[in-house]
Amino acid sequence: MLHRREQTKRDVRNPRDLAAGGFYNEGVRILLFSGKGGVGKTSLAAATGLKLAGLGYRTLVMSVDPAHSLADSFDLDTDLFPAQTTDPLAINDRLSIFELNIQKEIKRHWQEISGYITSVLRTTGLGSVEAEELAILPGMEELSAMMYINQYRREQRYDAVVLDAAPTAESMRFISMPTTLDWYMRHIFPFQRNLVKAVRPIANRVVPFELPTDSYFANIRSLFEKLEGVDELMEDPRVTSVRLVTNAEKMVLRETQRAFVYFSLHGITVDAIIVNRILPSDVTDEWFSEWQISQRKIFGEIEEYFAPVPVKRVPLFRHEVVGAPRLTELGDVLYPGAEDPLAVTRTEKPYTFEKRDGLYEVRLRVPFTTKGEIALFKKGDELVVEVGTLRRHIGLPRSMAALTPVRAKLESPFLRIELKEMS
């Protein structure tokens, strides 16, 4: 069989470019599976990887969840992931999997940063092991995963990267990391580096630990350079799509709604909601009758809430979905017939910039939100929008950077923010 890339170049329109009427566009496609812990996103991500490999795409399934279960999903011996390597493990000639190990990543990317933090913690009386554990800062795993994605994109090693993300809260940290690091590098890093350089000779004589060296700051700069451009990849709907996995349960649905808002605020497109483990209609045992009634009700709510985002239904299987054969079966249910998992089905931006009748406007998609949950203000050239406890910094174009927000109007599912020049 011809490689999928070669086939497409010759005579097949690629689904990822159909919306634009084009042909195959070289570059990686990223599918991010997120959802509440325990909903089955690892199995669905693994099944998607197998489906893609079967279609001829060079595919990587990467686990970003600290509690990795990707190898277990394929029913593999975890000893196949030796401690000394950071290379993905080949499942077949088109599919590899990768469980990101933070201890390996510290040695590879974070040595100067982690080493300095460890030395500071030791001065507080902590033992070496405790200090090394605490030196693993929140965000290191997420940033390491971002660096790999950027590396693979530059190398054109894979056609598709399927991310098995951590539960919802950690997924939010994952997608916000590029923006957070960019803000730090622009606003804090130069000042911090210059200040430390100026006071280091004196401070090192009086404080119980040494201030960070130039190599510490060089390590931060190097990491930032390795991440350059990854934020654009994540926010481009032709490249990155989020697939939210949920169950037909009220508590799970509420978290899925919140996740949808958070991804929208970060400019990332959700192109499908996958409702997993639906009881099949041929289950007629009376013991399950209330579950079936409840699931039908919640499923109807899901379709109504997320419209026009398509909702996929995946049944509860008779057996545990473990190992390649059963994952393949799951993939065929998730993507029936000739459906291509890489197809770009939604390209609408969660927020846009417009100019109407002399007024500039930011239109932000915030479904499931009420007026009382929203607050906004302007800080420098950024518009800061708060929904509940989440804060989103939206960098304004130069033509809008000096404007002031004068009115906000909620027209569900959009928040329209008008800005104008104040005399």
C-alpha positions in Angstrom: 0.0 0.0 0.0 1.3 3.5 -0.8 2.2 5.7 2.1 -0.8 8.0 3.0 1.3 11.1 2.3 2.3 9.8 -1.2 -1.3 8.9 -2.0 -2.6 12.3 -1.0 0.0 14.1 -3.1 -1.0 12.2 -6.2 -4.8 12.1 -6.3 -6.6 12.3 -3.0 -7.9 15.5 -1.4 -6.9 15.5 2.2 -9.8 16.1 4.7 -7.7 18.5 6.7 -7.8 21.0 3.8 -11.3 20.4 2.3 -12.7 23.4 4.1 -10.3 25.6 2.2 -10.6 23.6 -1.0 -6.9 22.7 -1.0 -4.8 19.7 -1.1 -2.5 18.1 1.4 -0.7 20.6 3.6 2.7 19.4 4.9 3.0 19.5 8.7 1.8 17.8 11.9 -1.8 17.5 13.0 -2.4 17.5 16.8 -5.4 15.9 18.5 -5.7 16.5 22.2 -8.0 14.2 24.2 -9.1 15.8 27.5 -11.7 15.1 30.2 -12.4 14.2 33.8 -10.2 11.5 35.2 -11.6 8.0 34.6 -13.8 8.8 31.6 -11.7 6.6 29.2 -9.7 9.2 27.3 -6.5 7.1 27.3 -8.3 4.2 25.5 -9.9 6.6 23.0 -6.6 8.3 22.3 -4.9 4.9 21.8 -7.7 3.7 19.6 -7.4 6.9 17.5 -3.7 6.3 17.1 -4.2 2.8 15.8 -6.9 4.1 13.4 -4.6 6.7 12.0 -1.7 4.2 11.7 -4.1 1.9 9.8 -4.8 4.8 7.4 -1.1 5.2 6.7 -0.3 8.2 8.9 2.9 8.3 10.8 1.5 8.6 14.3 2.6 9.3 17.8 0.4 8.9 20.9 1.9 10.8 23.7 0.8 10.6 27.4 1.0 13.9 29.3 -0.8 12.5 32.3 1.6 12.0 35.3 -0.4 8.8 36.1 0.5 7.1 32.8 -1.7 4.3 31.6 -0.9 4.4 27.9 1.3 1.3 27.9 -1.3 -0.5 30.0 -3.9 0.4 27.4 -1.8 -1.4 24.8 -1.2 -4.2 27.3 2.5 -3.7 27.2 5.2 -4.5 29.7 6.3 -1.1 31.3 9.9 -2.4 31.3 9.8 -1.6 27.6 10.4 2.0 28.7 14.0 2.0 29.8 15.1 4.8 32.1 18.0 5.9 29.9 16.0 6.8 26.8 13.6 9.5 25.8 12.7 7.9 22.4 9.1 6.8 21.7 8.3 3.1 21.6 7.3 1.6 18.2 4.1 -0.4 18.2 4.2 -1.0 14.5 5.8 0.7 11.4 3.4 3.6 11.6 2.6 3.9 15.3 4.7 4.8 18.3 3.8 5.7 21.9 5.6 7.9 24.4 5.0 8.2 28.1 6.7 11.4 29.2 8.9 10.8 32.3 9.7 14.0 34.3 12.9 12.6 35.9 14.3 12.0 32.4 13.2 15.4 31.3 14.8 17.2 34.2 18.2 15.6 33.2 17.6 16.6 29.6 16.1 20.1 29.8 15.8 21.3 33.4 19.2 20.5 35.0 20.3 24.0 35.9 16.9 25.1 37.1 16.2 22.0 39.1 19.7 21.9 40.5 19.5 25.5 41.8 16.0 25.0 43.4 17.3 21.8 45.0 20.3 23.6 46.5 18.0 26.3 47.9 15.6 23.8 49.5 18.5 22.0 51.1 19.4 25.2 53.1 16.0 24.9 54.7 17.0 21.6 56.3 15.3 19.2 53.8 17.1 16.0 52.9 18.5 15.5 49.4 15.6 13.2 48.2 12.9 15.5 49.6 14.5 18.6 48.0 14.8 16.9 44.6 11.2 15.9 44.7 10.0 19.4 45.6 12.2 20.8 42.8 9.8 19.3 40.3 7.8 22.5 39.7 4.2 22.6 38.4 4.4 22.9 34.6 7.7 21.1 34.0 5.9 18.1 32.4 3.6 20.3 30.3 6.4 22.4 29.0 8.5 19.3 28.2 5.6 17.9 26.2 5.3 21.2 24.3 9.0 21.0 23.5 8.7 17.5 22.0 5.7 18.6 19.9 7.7 21.5 18.6 10.7 19.3 17.9 8.6 16.7 16.0 6.9 19.4 14.0 10.3 20.9 13.0 11.7 17.5 12.1 8.4 16.5 10.3 8.8 13.1 12.0 5.1 12.5 12.4 1.9 13.3 10.5 -0.2 13.1 13.6 0.5 13.6 17.4 -2.3 12.3 19.6 -2.1 13.7 23.1 -3.5 11.8 26.0 -3.9 14.7 28.4 -4.1 14.8 32.1 -7.5 15.3 33.8 -9.1 18.6 33.0 -7.4 20.9 35.6 -3.9 19.8 34.5 -5.0 20.1 30.8 -5.8 23.7 31.4 -2.3 24.3 32.7 -0.9 22.4 29.7 -2.5 24.7 27.1 -1.8 27.9 29.1 1.9 27.3 29.5 3.1 28.9 26.2 1.2 32.1 27.0 2.3 32.1 30.6 6.0 31.6 29.7 5.8 34.2 27.0 4.4 36.8 29.5 7.2 35.9 32.0 9.9 36.2 29.4 8.6 39.6 28.3 7.7 41.2 31.6 9.7 39.5 34.4 12.8 37.7 33.0 14.8 40.7 31.8 14.3 42.6 35.1 15.0 39.5 37.2 18.2 38.6 35.4 19.6 42.2 35.5 18.6 42.6 39.2 20.3 39.3 40.2 23.4 40.1 38.2 23.7 43.5 40.0 23.2 42.3 43.6 24.7 38.8 43.4 28.2 39.8 44.6 26.8 41.4 47.8 23.9 39.1 48.4 26.0 36.0 48.2 27.9 37.2 51.3 24.8 37.7 53.5 22.1 35.2 52.4 22.3 31.5 53.4 22.3 30.4 49.7 23.8 31.7 46.5 21.6 33.5 44.0 21.1 31.8 40.6 24.1 31.9 38.2 24.0 33.0 34.6 23.7 29.4 33.5 20.3 29.2 35.3 19.0 32.1 33.2 20.6 30.7 30.1 18.7 27.4 30.8 15.4 29.4 30.9 16.2 31.2 27.7 17.1 28.0 26.0 13.8 26.4 27.0 11.9 29.4 25.8 13.6 29.2 22.4 12.7 25.5 22.1 9.0 26.5 22.6 9.0 29.3 20.1 6.0 29.0 17.8 4.2 26.2 19.7 1.5 28.6 20.9 0.6 29.3 17.2 0.3 25.6 16.6 -2.0 25.1 19.5 -4.3 27.9 18.5 -4.5 27.0 14.8 -7.7 24.9 14.3 -6.2 23.5 11.1 -3.4 22.0 13.2 -4.8 21.4 16.7 -8.2 20.1 17.7 -9.5 19.2 21.2 -11.7 16.2 21.7 -13.5 16.3 25.0 -14.3 12.9 26.5 -17.2 12.6 28.9 -19.7 10.2 30.3 -23.4 10.5 30.3 -23.4 11.5 34.0 -24.4 14.9 35.5 -21.2 15.5 37.5 -19.0 14.6 34.5 -21.0 16.8 32.2 -20.6 19.9 34.4 -16.8 19.5 34.3 -16.9 19.0 30.5 -18.8 22.3 30.2 -16.2 24.1 32.2 -13.4 22.5 30.1 -15.1 23.8 27.0 -15.1 27.3 28.3 -11.5 27.1 29.3 -10.3 25.8 25.9 -12.4 28.5 24.2 -10.8 31.2 26.4 -7.3 30.0 25.4 -8.2 30.1 21.7 -8.2 26.4 21.1 -10.9 24.7 19.1 -13.0 21.8 20.4 -14.2 19.8 17.3 -15.9 16.9 19.0 -17.5 15.8 22.3 -17.2 12.0 22.8 -19.7 10.4 25.2 -18.1 7.2 26.3 -19.6 4.0 27.9 -23.2 4.5 26.8 -25.3 1.4 27.8 -26.3 -0.4 24.5 -30.0 -0.4 23.7 -30.0 -4.2 23.7 -29.3 -4.3 27.4 -32.8 -5.1 28.8 -31.9 -6.2 32.3 -34.2 -4.3 34.7 -31.2 -3.6 37.0 -29.9 -1.2 34.4 -33.2 0.5 33.5 -32.6 3.6 35.7 -29.1 4.0 34.3 -30.5 3.9 30.7 -33.1 6.5 31.5 -30.6 8.8 33.1 -28.1 8.4 30.3 -30.7 9.2 27.6 -31.6 12.4 29.5 -28.0 13.5 30.0 -27.1 12.6 26.4 -29.9 14.8 25.2 -28.6 17.7 27.3 -25.1 17.2 25.9 -26.3 17.5 22.3 -28.3 20.6 23.2 -25.5 22.2 25.2 -22.6 21.7 22.8 -24.5 22.3 19.5 -23.2 22.8 16.8 -20.1 20.8 18.0 -20.7 17.2 16.9 -21.3 14.7 19.7 -20.1 11.1 19.3 -21.6 8.1 21.1 -19.3 5.2 22.2 -21.0 2.2 23.8 -20.0 0.3 26.9 -18.2 -2.8 25.6 -18.8 -6.3 26.9 -15.2 -6.5 27.9 -12.3 -4.3 29.1 -10.8 -2.5 26.1 -7.1 -3.5 26.6 -4.6 -4.5 23.9 -4.3 -3.6 20.2 -7.2 -5.9 18.8 -9.8 -4.4 21.2 -8.5 -0.9 20.7 -8.8 -1.4 17.0 -12.4 -2.4 17.5 -13.0 0.7 19.6 -11.4 2.9 16.8 -13.8 1.4 14.2 -16.7 2.4 16.4 -15.4 5.9 17.1 -14.5 6.5 13.4 -16.9 4.3 11.4 -16.4 3.6 7.7 -14.0 5.8 5.9 -14.1 8.6 8.5 -10.6 10.1 8.9 -9.7 11.2 12.5 -7.5 14.0 11.1 -10.4 15.7 9.2 -10.7 19.4 10.0 -14.4 19.8 10.8 -14.3 23.1 12.8 -12.2 26.1 12.3 -14.1 28.8 14.1 -11.9 30.8 16.4 -13.1 31.1 20.1 -12.4 34.8 19.9 -12.0 37.3 17.0 -11.1 40.9 16.5 -13.4 43.1 14.4 -14.1 46.8 13.6 -17.7 47.9 13.2 -19.0 51.4 12.7 -15.8 53.0 14.0 -15.8 50.8 17.1 -13.4 47.9 17.7 -14.7 44.7 19.1 -13.4 41.5 20.6 -15.8 38.7 20.3 -15.2 35.9 22.8 -16.9 32.5 22.8 -18.0 31.8 26.4 -20.8 29.2 26.5 -22.5 28.2 29.7 -21.5 31.6 31.3 -23.7 34.1 33.1 -23.1 37.9 33.5 -22.2 37.5 37.2 -19.3 35.2 36.4 -17.6 37.7 34.0 -15.1 40.4 34.8 -12.7 42.3 32.5 -10.1 45.0 32.5 -7.3 46.2 30.4 -3.6 46.0 31.4 -1.1 47.5 29.0 -1.7 46.1 25.6 -3.7 43.1 26.9 -7.4 42.6 27.6 -7.9 40.5 30.7 -11.1 38.5 30.9 -12.1 36.6 34.0 -14.7 33.8 34.0 -15.1 32.4 37.5 -11.6 31.7 38.8 -10.0 31.6 35.3 -8.1 34.6 34.0 -7.2 34.9 30.3 -4.8 37.5 28.9 -5.8 38.4 25.3 -3.0 40.3 23.5 -4.5 43.0 21.4 -3.4 44.0 17.9 -1.3 47.2 17.7 -4.3 49.0 16.2 -6.3 48.2 19.4 -3.6 48.3 22.0 -4.2 52.0 23.0 -8.0 51.6 23.1 -10.2 51.3 26.3 -13.0 48.8 26.8 -16.3 50.8 27.1 -19.0 48.1 27.0 -19.4 44.4 27.2 -22.5 42.6 26.1 -23.3 38.9 26.7 -25.1 37.4 23.7 -24.8 33.7 24.5 -22.6 32.0 23.5 -20.6 35.1 22.7 -19.3 38.0 24.8 -18.9 41.1 22.8 -16.4 43.7 24.2 -16.3 47.1 22.6 -13.2 49.2 22.7 -12.6 52.8 21.6 -10.2 55.7 21.9 -10.8 57.9 25.0 -10.2 61.6 24.4 
